[in-house]
Amino acid sequence: MTTFPPLPPIGPGLLLRALFKGASDASAPTEQVTHYTLPCIDAIAVRRYADLMGFSANDLPITYYYLLAQRAHMATMLGPQFPFRLAGMIHVENAICELLRPELALPMELVTRVVVDPPAERGARYCELLTVGSQREQSVFECRSRYLAVRGERRAGRERSGEPAEAAGELKGEWSLSAQAGRQYASVSGDWNPIHLWPWSARLLGMKAPIIHGMHSVAKACALLEQAEGRRLSQVSAGFKSPILLGSHVELRVAAPGEYQVWSGGKLAVEGGWH
């Protein structure tokens, strides 16, 4: 029986390593695969996450799978074969699908496949990480994250307008972000990226002000959609369009059946689908 290394916990130490990881050989393979083992899914951690985000206390939220996948993604990207600097990478898309209800007490194998796209227009580089979590040789979930790893040159005159737009769709819920929201989410997710924590730490990384985690917005949206529909979601996708500052007011809107949008300050921040 093959044994795989334990899945490293995500936290300040791992993120500190990520901030200082440099780019590696550009000729590294464009496809990579890693394997890790999670001894079990921590039921207490699931409850803390569900309580903070507003999910039912009796179920594992669909977005909780991202926390497991994120640990595998971070460990993979810190490996010597991953060709890009982690500082400055932008999470642009995410999709999660539950294939089988997990047993929290059982070990889980997480296999992550990295695919690096060829250079896009004007030099931008994207990469995708697909993590599959399995128990007893059966797939439990899939989580796909797409990142902008290298920004391309800007085309003159193509910058987006900063003028507020009119939010579309039916209002399904809203929430306000406190100044502590980033730290509160970090405490249950393990994602202590400084751009989400304090004004001074965000400025150190070139941000004018701290922003909330993108997957915080997705989780809040999913919790509200579950409340509105009276059922648990098994799939969710998200495209991240613009950041949301801490202290902002946020709206969840449904543009069409199975399609949601998250708005803040007159800007579309997240859009995606659910099932």
Summary of the structure (lengths in Angstrom):
residues: 275
radius of gyration: 18.4
end to end distance: 36.3
largest distance: 58.4
contacts: 847
relative contact order: 0.16
helix: 26%
strand: 32%
